Amino acid sequence: MKIKIAMIGFGNVGQGITRILHAERQTLLIDHGFDFEIVGIFGRSKGSVLAAEKGTDTSQVLKSFDSQGDLLALDGADSELTAMDIIERSGADILLEMSPTDLETGQPAIDYIKAAFKQNVHVVTCNKGPVALAMHELLELAEEKELQFLFEGSVMAGSPVINLATQNLAGAGITSFKGILNGTTNFILTRMKQGADYQAALAEAKDLGYAEADPTNDVEGYDAAAKGVILSNLLTGAETTLNDVACTGISHLTIEDIESAREKGQIIKVLVEADLCEAMPEISVGPVHLPLDDPLAAINGAMNAITFETKILGPVTISGPGAGREETGFAMLADMLQIHKMNG
Ligand SMILES: NC(=O)c1ccc[n+]([C@@H]2O[C@H](COP(=O)([O-])OP(=O)(O)OC[C@H]3O[C@@H](n4cnc5c(N)ncnc54)[C@H](OP(=O)(O)O)[C@@H]3O)[C@@H](O)[C@H]2O)c1
């Protein structure tokens, strides 16, 4: 039976997962018994499509998008469709929620996710907003309906940090973690180590598409803080918020600071650090001096990495991409495959 997929958002990640599904269709079917059709996409300015009756295929979606930059050549396309129309009328089994992040309200994603649960639809998201602000409420709503709410892509994109922490390391006793969870600031620090000053490194990060026009969330540590909150709340059941995180940005750092750390055999990295031993996790984000033999010291450019300190195994470190179209699209796929396996 084909799994019916609806998508909210057809930006970087929406396009990334569509290209993966298109390229891997046969492998997914043969290796995982995963067959699918697209029953709706909300692309906002790129047009939207509702294909509840017949379903549409990724080849048709990509044909329309690649030839004219929107979805309006598809059967069922209609630029008047709202995101709620797609959620309520597509008859989807899984909703891929990929709308922009709002770290203050979590909206409109929280409303989209709740609306999907009302329709008995599983939800996969890579959007930090709803997960950082309403994870437990949304997990409870999903559980009440025997649905899955998965969000692997909200931390380190497709690098499987959430699955590692909650499944593979279950029982290992995670007591704390420290991670490089923001690629933009790691890129800036890497370029500063190579001699660029802060403003030049930031400008380069913008040129390469790592930093947004307004880089505040990255350079002040809020993006990394949201990921710290997500992991801490998930691992402890606590309800920490972004206001509980002590954040220090990097705009004050100079090449002299980087050089002076180097002379002491250290490197400066922006780390999210969380102590999970107390009922309320203690989370901080900011530049930290690391010894050069720390595995995180070797993480350069836009890469991410995290070390979980565990009672049984000691430190366990994973590194990998923390952003990117297909890198994040892969997280959406991994979560869909998990839902497929759980619902056999
Ligand atoms: N890109 C990454 O590497 C990455 C990595 C991890 C997590 N994420 C998260 O994934 C989500 C999507 O990221 P992205 O890079 O794909 O963003 P994007 O390129 O900006 O795409 C966002 C999509 O959502 C649409 N949209 C805008 N406002 C909306 C609304 N109110 N309701 C529903 N849809 C709306 C946009 O339409 P318009 O184009 O018309 O604005 C666009 O289709 C974000 O929450 C982001 O934080 C992204």
The ligand as an SDF file (V2000), in Angstrom:
LIG
                    3D

 48 52  0  0  0  0  0  0  0  0999 V2000
   17.6830   24.2800    5.3320 N   0  0  0  0  0  0  0  0  0  0  0  0
   18.3070   23.5770    6.2630 C   0  0  0  0  0  0  0  0  0  0  0  0
   19.4740   23.2200    6.1140 O   0  0  0  0  0  0  0  0  0  0  0  0
   17.5950   23.1870    7.5180 C   0  0  0  0  0  0  0  0  0  0  0  0
   18.2410   22.3470    8.4450 C   0  0  0  0  0  0  0  0  0  0  0  0
   17.5450   21.9370    9.6020 C   0  0  0  0  0  0  0  0  0  0  0  0
   16.2750   22.4130    9.8280 C   0  0  0  0  0  0  0  0  0  0  0  0
   15.6880   23.2620    8.9250 N   0  0  0  0  0  0  0  0  0  0  0  0
   14.3410   23.7470    9.2060 C   0  0  0  0  0  0  0  0  0  0  0  0
   13.4830   23.2600    8.1990 O   0  0  0  0  0  0  0  0  0  0  0  0
   12.4260   24.1850    7.9470 C   0  0  0  0  0  0  0  0  0  0  0  0
   12.4280   24.5190    6.4660 C   0  0  0  0  0  0  0  0  0  0  0  0
   13.6910   25.0450    6.1230 O   0  0  0  0  0  0  0  0  0  0  0  0
   14.0060   25.4990    4.6280 P   0  0  0  0  0  0  0  0  0  0  0  0
   15.4600   25.7860    4.5880 O   0  0  0  0  0  0  0  0  0  0  0  0
   13.4100   24.5270    3.6790 O   0  0  0  0  0  0  0  0  0  0  0  0
   13.2190   26.8710    4.5710 O   0  0  0  0  0  0  0  0  0  0  0  0
   12.7730   27.6700    3.2550 P   0  0  0  0  0  0  0  0  0  0  0  0
   13.6740   27.3430    2.1310 O   0  0  0  0  0  0  0  0  0  0  0  0
   12.6300   29.0840    3.6880 O   0  0  0  0  0  0  0  0  0  0  0  0
   11.3250   27.0560    2.9110 O   0  0  0  0  0  0  0  0  0  0  0  0
   10.2320   27.2540    3.7510 C   0  0  0  0  0  0  0  0  0  0  0  0
    8.9820   26.8910    3.0000 C   0  0  0  0  0  0  0  0  0  0  0  0
    7.8520   27.1740    3.8300 O   0  0  0  0  0  0  0  0  0  0  0  0
    6.9910   28.1100    3.1420 C   0  0  0  0  0  0  0  0  0  0  0  0
    6.3440   28.9940    4.0950 N   0  0  0  0  0  0  0  0  0  0  0  0
    6.6040   30.2930    4.3740 C   0  0  0  0  0  0  0  0  0  0  0  0
    5.7490   30.7540    5.3050 N   0  0  0  0  0  0  0  0  0  0  0  0
    4.9200   29.7310    5.5890 C   0  0  0  0  0  0  0  0  0  0  0  0
    3.8070   29.5870    6.4500 C   0  0  0  0  0  0  0  0  0  0  0  0
    3.3830   30.6030    7.2070 N   0  0  0  0  0  0  0  0  0  0  0  0
    3.1680   28.4060    6.4840 N   0  0  0  0  0  0  0  0  0  0  0  0
    3.6140   27.3500    5.7340 C   0  0  0  0  0  0  0  0  0  0  0  0
    4.6470   27.4310    4.9080 N   0  0  0  0  0  0  0  0  0  0  0  0
    5.3020   28.6050    4.8400 C   0  0  0  0  0  0  0  0  0  0  0  0
    7.9230   28.8510    2.2260 C   0  0  0  0  0  0  0  0  0  0  0  0
    7.1850   29.5060    1.2060 O   0  0  0  0  0  0  0  0  0  0  0  0
    7.8440   30.7920    0.4740 P   0  0  0  0  0  0  0  0  0  0  0  0
    8.9890   30.2430   -0.3100 O   0  0  0  0  0  0  0  0  0  0  0  0
    6.7480   31.3450   -0.3340 O   0  0  0  0  0  0  0  0  0  0  0  0
    8.2930   31.7160    1.5820 O   0  0  0  0  0  0  0  0  0  0  0  0
    8.7690   27.7050    1.7180 C   0  0  0  0  0  0  0  0  0  0  0  0
    8.0460   26.9330    0.7830 O   0  0  0  0  0  0  0  0  0  0  0  0
   12.7190   25.4010    8.8370 C   0  0  0  0  0  0  0  0  0  0  0  0
   11.9700   25.3160   10.0020 O   0  0  0  0  0  0  0  0  0  0  0  0
   14.2050   25.2570    9.1350 C   0  0  0  0  0  0  0  0  0  0  0  0
   14.5990   25.8540   10.3460 O   0  0  0  0  0  0  0  0  0  0  0  0
   16.3070   23.6410    7.7790 C   0  0  0  0  0  0  0  0  0  0  0  0
  1  2  1  0
  2  3  2  0
  2  4  1  0
  4  5  1  0
  4 48  2  0
  5  6  2  0
  6  7  1  0
  7  8  2  0
  8  9  1  0
  8 48  1  0
  9 10  1  0
  9 46  1  0
 10 11  1  0
 11 12  1  0
 11 44  1  0
 12 13  1  0
 13 14  1  0
 14 15  2  0
 14 16  1  0
 14 17  1  0
 17 18  1  0
 18 19  2  0
 18 20  1  0
 18 21  1  0
 21 22  1  0
 22 23  1  0
 23 24  1  0
 23 42  1  0
 24 25  1  0
 25 26  1  0
 25 36  1  0
 26 27  1  0
 26 35  1  0
 27 28  2  0
 28 29  1  0
 29 30  1  0
 29 35  2  0
 30 31  1  0
 30 32  2  0
 32 33  1  0
 33 34  2  0
 34 35  1  0
 36 37  1  0
 36 42  1  0
 37 38  1  0
 38 39  2  0
 38 40  1  0
 38 41  1  0
 42 43  1  0
 44 45  1  0
 44 46  1  0
 46 47  1  0
M  CHG  2   8   1  16  -1
M  END
$$$$
